[in-house]
Structure formats: C-alpha cells, structure tokens
Amino acid sequence: MKTNESTFNLNSSIQVILNSDDNDGLIFVPKNSEIHVLIENYFGKIVINEIKIMNIEDELSLSKEMLETSLPLLDLKLLDRYLFKQLNDKTSFNYSPYNYFLDYDFSVFEKGRRPNDVDWAMFSSLYIYSCNVLPESIKVELSLAKELRVSEENLKKFIKKIPENIFRKTSHSENRGGNLTFDAEELIKNSLNEEDRVNFEENPFLKFHSGSDLA
C-alpha cells in the first residue's frame, strides 16, 4: 500500500494506491490494475470519499479481452477493513479511532471496581462511538475489550449491565448500537471541561448508533 502522506491526522485526507501486491485475503486487485482511494479521518472514522480503478498497460499492452476478464475478479468488499488493518499497524501509521475519543479514565472497568453513573455514561458513549467508527466486519466487543484491557466476555457483561436510565438498545441485544439517554448526555457534559464539552456536542458518533452510516 502506497500513500502520499506518512500521517493520518484528524480531519485530514490521504491518497492510497493499491495493486496486486497488496492482496491479502481481505481485498483482491488483479494484475495490471491499480486502485486509487481517497480517505478521510472524520472524527476518528476512516471514510472512503473516492475510489478510482486504473488499468496499467505493460509492454505488451492489455487487450480489451484481458481487461474484461480481469476486472470482474476485483474484490473490494472488505476494503474498509483492509484500510483499518493497514493504518492500525504500529510500525506504520499507528492509527486508532480511540485516540480521538474524549479523554477519560476507564480503569474502573479493568480493575473490577463499581462504576458510578458517569463511568456508565462514558462507557456507553465509547461503545456507541465504536459501533459508528469501526468497519462493520470488525467485532465491536473484541476491539473495545482490547482497548479497555478486559476480556471480551466481561465486556459483553458490562454492556448488559448498563443502567436503563443511561443507555437504551435500539435493536436486538446482540446487534450493534443504541442510544444515550438525555440524563446520560447531561452527566457527560457536566463532567467535561469546556473544550471536551464542545467536542462532545460536535462529534456525530458519541450519542447514538442507528445502523446507518452517519458519514
């Protein structure tokens, strides 16, 4: 994977070029083809703004028949997951969506202490954020468990224990998503400094996940 930048900061965009050397099981790019992708770091989410398929002619030149047989092999269904995996690599961009969440100490969950209402509200917002910014093919519970340094099993238990006056599921308990209640939003805003309060209000990924793409 080639990029035109070495960083992927908040609200920035970078150009990514993929070819057959990048095939790894998540994507498949035929030989003599390049995929040019413009991506943006939108509140921590990798947003694909543009995809261009480029055909590269070799010395023999590609015939029309060769193009017609190779392009149907193109597979980009998991492109978002591929980009997430590559950017998340600590030896390259070391990108993580959690770097752009509100600054909060979640150690109460790691240490097995009893969370208070603010802890539950912030945890709910972090879960909603994960549902919004992680690719659909990535398991939210596993990713969030790693971030909070707890087991996936305990993470699922935490989600089920969130008080109803803090968080409400909008679909089946096993599906992604849910909403913060008004009380939870007020708890969070009252616990934040002015800068973080503004960030909480402006970020579209912290209060609800409806199953649709907000970006």
C-alpha positions as CSV (number, residue, x, y, z in Angstrom):
1,M,0.0,0.0,0.0
2,K,1.4,3.4,-1.0
3,T,0.2,6.7,0.4
4,N,1.0,10.3,-0.3
5,E,1.4,11.1,3.4
6,S,3.1,9.4,6.4
7,T,0.4,10.6,8.9
8,F,-3.3,10.3,9.1
9,N,-4.4,13.1,11.5
10,L,-7.9,14.1,12.5
11,N,-9.8,15.8,9.7
12,S,-7.0,15.1,7.2
13,S,-7.2,13.2,3.9
14,I,-4.7,10.9,2.2
15,Q,-4.4,9.2,-1.1
16,V,-3.9,5.4,-1.1
17,I,-2.7,3.3,-4.0
18,L,-3.3,-0.4,-4.0
19,N,-2.2,-3.1,-6.5
20,S,-1.9,-6.9,-6.7
21,D,1.0,-6.8,-4.3
22,D,-1.5,-5.8,-1.6
23,N,-3.8,-8.8,-2.0
24,D,-4.0,-10.5,1.5
25,G,-7.4,-12.2,1.6
26,L,-9.4,-9.1,2.5
27,I,-9.1,-7.5,-1.0
28,F,-8.1,-8.7,-4.4
29,V,-6.7,-6.4,-7.1
30,P,-6.0,-8.0,-10.5
31,K,-2.6,-7.7,-12.0
32,N,-2.0,-4.6,-14.2
33,S,-4.6,-2.7,-12.2
34,E,-4.3,-0.1,-9.5
35,I,-6.9,1.2,-7.0
36,H,-6.7,4.8,-6.1
37,V,-8.6,5.6,-2.8
38,L,-9.1,8.9,-1.2
39,I,-9.8,8.5,2.5
40,E,-10.5,11.0,5.3
41,N,-10.1,10.8,9.1
42,Y,-13.6,12.0,10.1
43,F,-13.9,12.2,13.9
44,G,-11.7,9.1,14.0
45,K,-13.6,7.1,11.4
46,I,-11.9,6.1,8.1
47,V,-14.2,7.5,5.5
48,I,-13.7,6.4,1.8
49,N,-14.5,9.5,-0.3
50,E,-13.4,8.3,-3.7
51,I,-12.3,5.1,-5.5
52,K,-10.8,5.0,-8.9
53,I,-9.8,1.9,-10.8
54,M,-6.8,2.4,-13.0
55,N,-5.7,0.0,-15.7
56,I,-1.9,-0.1,-16.2
57,E,-0.6,-1.2,-19.6
58,D,2.5,-3.3,-19.7
59,E,4.9,-3.6,-22.6
60,L,2.6,-6.0,-24.4
61,S,-0.4,-3.7,-23.7
62,L,-3.6,-5.1,-22.2
63,S,-6.2,-6.2,-24.7
64,K,-9.8,-5.4,-24.3
65,E,-10.5,-9.1,-23.6
66,M,-7.9,-9.3,-20.9
67,L,-9.5,-6.2,-19.2
68,E,-12.9,-7.8,-19.4
69,T,-11.8,-11.0,-17.8
70,S,-9.6,-9.4,-15.0
71,L,-11.8,-6.6,-13.7
72,P,-14.6,-8.9,-12.6
73,L,-12.1,-10.5,-10.3
74,L,-11.7,-7.3,-8.4
75,D,-12.9,-7.7,-4.8
76,L,-13.1,-4.6,-2.6
77,K,-16.0,-5.6,-0.3
78,L,-13.7,-5.5,2.8
79,L,-11.7,-2.5,1.7
80,D,-12.7,-0.6,4.8
81,R,-11.4,-3.4,7.0
82,Y,-8.2,-3.7,4.9
83,L,-7.5,0.0,5.3
84,F,-8.2,-0.1,9.0
85,K,-5.8,-3.0,9.4
86,Q,-3.0,-1.3,7.5
87,L,-3.4,2.1,9.2
88,N,-3.7,0.5,12.6
89,D,-0.3,-1.2,12.2
90,K,2.0,0.2,14.9
91,T,5.0,0.0,12.5
92,S,3.3,2.4,10.1
93,F,0.6,4.9,10.8
94,N,-0.3,3.6,14.2
95,Y,-3.8,4.9,13.7
96,S,-6.5,4.1,16.3
97,P,-10.0,5.6,16.4
98,Y,-9.8,5.6,20.2
99,N,-7.1,8.3,20.0
100,Y,-9.9,10.7,19.1
101,F,-12.4,9.8,21.8
102,L,-12.9,12.0,24.9
103,D,-10.2,11.9,27.5
104,Y,-11.5,9.7,30.3
105,D,-10.1,7.2,32.8
106,F,-11.8,3.8,32.2
107,S,-9.6,1.9,34.6
108,V,-12.6,1.2,36.9
109,F,-13.7,-1.5,34.4
110,E,-10.2,-3.0,34.1
111,K,-9.8,-3.1,37.9
112,G,-13.2,-4.6,38.6
113,R,-14.4,-1.6,40.7
114,R,-18.0,-0.5,40.8
115,P,-18.7,2.1,38.1
116,N,-20.7,5.2,39.0
117,D,-23.2,6.9,36.7
118,V,-20.6,9.0,34.9
119,D,-18.5,5.9,34.3
120,W,-21.5,4.1,32.8
121,A,-22.4,7.1,30.7
122,M,-18.9,7.5,29.3
123,F,-18.6,3.7,28.7
124,S,-21.9,3.8,26.8
125,S,-20.7,6.7,24.7
126,L,-17.4,4.8,24.0
127,Y,-19.4,1.7,22.9
128,I,-21.6,3.8,20.6
129,Y,-18.5,5.5,19.2
130,S,-17.0,2.1,18.5
131,C,-20.2,1.0,16.7
132,N,-20.0,4.1,14.5
133,V,-16.3,4.2,13.6
134,L,-15.3,0.5,13.3
135,P,-15.8,-1.3,10.0
136,E,-18.9,-3.5,10.0
137,S,-16.8,-6.6,9.6
138,I,-14.8,-5.9,12.8
139,K,-16.3,-7.2,16.0
140,V,-17.0,-4.2,18.3
141,E,-16.9,-6.2,21.5
142,L,-13.4,-7.6,20.8
143,S,-12.0,-4.3,19.7
144,L,-13.4,-2.4,22.7
145,A,-12.3,-5.2,25.1
146,K,-8.7,-4.8,23.9
147,E,-8.9,-1.0,24.3
148,L,-10.2,-1.3,27.9
149,R,-7.9,-4.3,28.6
150,V,-10.7,-6.6,29.7
151,S,-11.9,-9.9,28.4
152,E,-14.5,-9.9,25.6
153,E,-16.7,-11.9,27.9
154,N,-16.5,-9.3,30.6
155,L,-17.1,-6.5,28.1
156,K,-20.3,-8.1,27.0
157,K,-21.4,-8.3,30.6
158,F,-20.6,-4.6,31.1
159,I,-22.8,-3.7,28.2
160,K,-25.7,-5.8,29.6
161,K,-25.3,-4.1,33.0
162,I,-25.5,-0.5,31.7
163,P,-28.4,1.1,33.6
164,E,-31.5,1.7,31.5
165,N,-31.5,5.4,32.5
166,I,-28.1,5.7,30.8
167,F,-28.3,3.7,27.6
168,R,-31.0,2.0,25.6
169,K,-30.6,-0.6,22.9
170,T,-32.4,0.2,19.7
171,S,-32.5,-3.4,18.3
172,H,-31.7,-7.0,19.4
173,S,-29.2,-7.2,22.3
174,E,-26.7,-9.0,20.1
175,N,-26.7,-6.3,17.4
176,R,-24.6,-3.1,17.3
177,G,-25.8,0.2,18.6
178,G,-28.1,2.0,20.9
179,N,-28.7,5.5,22.3
180,L,-27.6,7.6,25.2
181,T,-30.5,8.9,27.2
182,F,-30.9,12.6,27.9
183,D,-29.7,12.0,31.5
184,A,-26.6,10.3,30.3
185,E,-25.8,13.2,28.0
186,E,-26.2,15.7,30.8
187,L,-23.9,13.5,33.1
188,I,-21.2,13.5,30.5
189,K,-21.4,17.2,29.7
190,N,-21.3,18.2,33.4
191,S,-18.2,16.1,33.9
192,L,-16.2,17.6,31.0
193,N,-14.2,20.8,30.6
194,E,-15.3,23.4,28.1
195,E,-13.2,22.1,25.2
196,D,-14.3,18.5,25.6
197,R,-17.9,19.6,26.1
198,V,-17.8,21.3,22.7
199,N,-16.2,18.1,21.2
200,F,-18.9,16.0,22.7
201,E,-21.6,18.2,21.1
202,E,-20.0,18.4,17.7
203,N,-19.0,14.7,17.3
204,P,-21.8,12.8,15.5
205,F,-20.6,9.4,16.7
206,L,-20.9,9.7,20.5
207,K,-24.6,9.7,21.3
208,F,-26.4,7.2,19.1
209,H,-25.9,4.5,16.5
210,S,-28.8,3.8,14.3
211,G,-27.3,1.2,12.0
212,S,-26.9,3.8,9.2
213,D,-23.7,5.4,8.0
214,L,-23.6,8.9,9.5
215,A,-20.5,9.9,7.5
